[in-house]
Amino acid sequence: MVSFLPFLLSSWLTLTFHEPFDTINPAIWSDWCPGLRYEAYSSQDAVTCKDGVAAIVPYTKNGIHYSAALSTEHSFRASCGLWRARVRLSSEGGAWSDFWLYNREVASEEKGTEIDIFEHRKTDGHKDIPDLLVHALHWDGYSYNHKCRGQNARFDSREWVTVSFVWTPSEFVWFVDGQETWRTSEGHTQIPNFIIFSVEIQDNFWAGRIDAKGFSGRAQLEIDWVQYWDVALWPKKDN
């Protein structure tokens, strides 16, 4: 598919959020889910920042798994515009890496949409899929009315990749290294979301089995930068 990113990168765009990860700034990034989530406890020790690259590094200690989820819940949220991140991915069994947009009303009030700009896993439990990304949407809560849609996209897991998401007033569009990979109007909303980068841990589920020795303590999600570009011509909603 032909990308329209060159068209968007014009005078209509204003860069309103740019994080180069010189450090993990606590005024911007907070722990989205303290305590236990799925099968890992949140730990600051699972986050590193060095040479302009932030990383989530799951590890296992005394049989207990630890990971992290970095969020802009208390500092930044938006809706229509261009969202981008440059990342490197190297998942292990039983773990998946995410770059997603969220607001808590998705679950509590069934308002808005969880937007997974990408999810990445090493395996689906049956075969290795290291060069596969998943784009996904979840809306109408997570219970009886829950709806979801998704699309796979290929990339080179040996290299850094730039994943972009264009949130228009009428549809969602995804890009991997500048090439369009999915477009849909399903689950569309204009309720602002915040950013989450996370590595989720759950054994024998969506990402296969955790190794018997646990997690090795190597980076699974590395982030060079993340950006949000506002498009002045597109209308916004505050909630």
Buried (B, 14 or more C-beta within 10 A) or exposed (E): EEBEBEEBEEEEBEEEBEBEBEEBEEEBBBBBBEEEBBBBBBBEEBBBBEEEBBBBBBBBEEEEBBBBBBBBBEBBBBBBBBBBBBBBBBBBBBBBBBBBBBBEBBBEEBBBBBBBBBBBBBBBEEEEBBEBBBBBBBBBBEEEEEEBBEBEBEBEBEEBBBBBBBBBBEEBBBBBBEBBBBBBEEBBBBBBBBBBBBBBBBBEBBBBEBEEEBBEEEBBBBBBBBBBBBBEEBEEEEE
